[in-house]
Amino acid sequence: MLLEIREKAQGWFAWLIVAFITIPFALWGIQSYLGVGTEPVVASVNGEEITRQQVAQQVRQLRERLRNQLGAAYRPEMFDDATLRRQVVQQLVNQEVLRQTAEEWKLRAGDELVRQNIRAIPYFQKNGRFDVNAYNIAVRNQGMSQRAFEESVRLDIVMDQLQRGVSESAIATDREVNELVRLRDQQRKVAWLRVEGRKLIRDYQPSEEELKSYYEEHKRRWLIPERVKVEYLLLDPDIVGAGIQVTDEALREYWREHQDEFKAPEERKMRHILVALPESADEEQVAAARARAEKIRQRLQAGESFEQVAKEVSEDPGSREQGGDLGWVSPGLMPESFEKVAFSLEKGAVSEPVRTPFGFHIIQITDIRSGGEGSFEKLKGRIEAAYRRQQAEQRYFDKAEKLADLTYENPDDLTSAAEALGLKVQESDWFDRRGGKGPLASPKVVAAAFSEDVLNEGHNSELIELDEDRVLVLRVVEHEAEQIPPFDKVKEKVRQALLQEKAREQAEAEGGKLVSELSGGKATLEALAAKGGWKQEGPVFIGRTSTEFPVPVVKKAFEVPRPGSGGRSVAGVPLNQGDYAVLVVSEVKDGDPSRLADDQRKQEMSRLAQRKGAAQFELLVRDLRARAEVEISESSGTEAE
């Protein structure tokens, strides 16, 4: 048949076939013919489209940032894709609104500014200088052309111009700072009592029927999530090093070759005088502090006692009473600029003023002692640990490669790999998608344990890199699907939950009565506490960040209306464990702005202006978005606008 077609596919017949193929391509394009459409659109802003691919890329980057920021605390299930996708879509819509606004306002970034910003990116530098090869490789790894990357940097600069132009135009007045301090540093005189729910229901014993009914109504509360038990092989330098044979001869050789590692560092006994200065000080403040430090140094050069001058003028409360004495100091304990000078001075010498984040220091070295070398016998334990680690690191990568090969060749067994490499097969307790303990807390381990191949097929996982020098291979040995345990297994938990709920209900009811009595002026808090046998605390003055009382009590105390002269404000608030707090605010003392020093007032004004600027920019974004034609598809997981 094919041969017959081939013979006839010549002349006019061939041209007819070509026509049949060409016409659909010309009319609808090859994408339509092959079933490949345009990229699905998730949202649009004034006609400019945001595609599903853009959203997916941003979601991946957001997950990576969260993983880097949270480290071991990161759990994939904490951030489901739908939630992240909704957040990313909203961010991309806002970015597109701002991009169009910047274009409309004719904000620009020149080529030279773009180049300067790229050269300043640390990732593209080598030995403190811009490296073209590093730049080219990094851009290529992102799947971008240089032109595309430069345009993305240009857009970032323009967006930064827009944001800073709005946020940095905000100002804070003295009146606003005064009001801020008045409210922030405000103190309120509070007394409160705790209504204990458990005390109110001490005679209550729920029946079997009540417990079963409560269990049925709240079944999901007792849900046991899907979980697994795994066995695993862990490989790290410590495990590898444990099997290394060690001889005195090898240790002595290692000690001779690494003498510098076992020398104690030089220590210096020193004292200092501090002229305190905020890290954010302006030029005028820095100049004034430097001048004061110079005058102090002149007094020392004139022969005055360092100890007496330190006691008189040093602004370091920790060392002033000791004449500035800091004791013996090893390298690495002090700020870099301080240490650089201190370890270059001769014994008895006094330094020039040295600037650190704390201010200006004048340093004197009173004694020096070198660490010297310890004997082999004294250091043998340290030498052996270092030797084992060096040998283990050399063998680690070879064993890791063999571990990967052996567990792949025997996909449903870890024992053979363990025997070949001298490792121990370890078994975990039950853990769910939140992770297990130790190395099993890693999100990489969780992802592998609950993967299709490992969970359902029973295979070994691939080699999991926990960090630079730890790898792990696992296999699932037991698996339980999500389940609600039978009543008998959780009966005691059900009892405790029901008791707590009853306690909360009774405490809120009783607390509500007490609040009504106090509000009506029929009783005092002291009388009600004595009558009910409740413990009263206060009255005392507390601030907004006070830890003296429970957080809900402090929060509620600053939410109630300011009491009038001779009056009081009364409120109630639930506490943990089914208790309830009844509180009385009887007096208010506002913060005093006049106590702010000039530099403190400047700092408060700067911080307040920053907060106002950020709020103004957020309002601008909301307004611009409200004016734009924004459409979000339902399939994006967000509400359409």
Sequence and secondary structure as in RCSB ss.txt:
>XXXX:A:sequence
MLLEIREKAQGWFAWLIVAFITIPFALWGIQSYLGVGTEPVVASVNGEEITRQQVAQQVRQLRERLRNQLGAAYR
PEMFDDATLRRQVVQQLVNQEVLRQTAEEWKLRAGDELVRQNIRAIPYFQKNGRFDVNAYNIAVRNQGMSQRAFE
ESVRLDIVMDQLQRGVSESAIATDREVNELVRLRDQQRKVAWLRVEGRKLIRDYQPSEEELKSYYEEHKRRWLIP
ERVKVEYLLLDPDIVGAGIQVTDEALREYWREHQDEFKAPEERKMRHILVALPESADEEQVAAARARAEKIRQRL
QAGESFEQVAKEVSEDPGSREQGGDLGWVSPGLMPESFEKVAFSLEKGAVSEPVRTPFGFHIIQITDIRSGGEGS
FEKLKGRIEAAYRRQQAEQRYFDKAEKLADLTYENPDDLTSAAEALGLKVQESDWFDRRGGKGPLASPKVVAAAF
SEDVLNEGHNSELIELDEDRVLVLRVVEHEAEQIPPFDKVKEKVRQALLQEKAREQAEAEGGKLVSELSGGKATL
EALAAKGGWKQEGPVFIGRTSTEFPVPVVKKAFEVPRPGSGGRSVAGVPLNQGDYAVLVVSEVKDGDPSRLADDQ
RKQEMSRLAQRKGAAQFELLVRDLRARAEVEISESSGTEAE
>XXXX:A:secstr
 HHHHHHHSSTHHHHHHHHHHHHHHHHHHHHHHHT     EEEEETTEEEEHHHHHHHHHHHHHHHHHHHGGG  
GGGS HHHHHHHHHHHHHHHHHHHHHHHHTT    HHHHHHHHHT GGGEETTEE HHHHHHHHHHTT  HHHHH
HHHHHHHHHHHHHHHHHTT    HHHHHHHHHHHT EEEEEEEEE HHHHTTT    HHHHHHHHHHTGGGG B 
 EEEEEEEEE HHHHHHT    HHHHHHHHHHTGGGGB   EEEEEEEEEE  TT  HHHHHHHHHHHHHHHHHH
HTT  HHHHHHHH   TTTGGGTTEEEEE TTSS HHHHHHHTTS TT B   EEETTEEEEEEEEEEE   B  
HHHHHHHHHHHHHHHHHHHHHHHHHHHHHHHHHHSTT SHHHHHHHT   EE   B TT  SGGGGSHHHHHHHT
SHHHHTT      EEEETTEEEEEEEEEEE  B   HHHHHHHHHHHHHHHHHHHHHHHHHHHHHHHHHTTS  H
HHHHHHHT EEEEEEEE TT  SS HHHHHHHTTS    TT  EEEEEE GGG EEEEEEEEEE   GGG  HHH
HHHHHHHHHHHHHHHHHHHHHHHHHHHS EEE GGGTS   
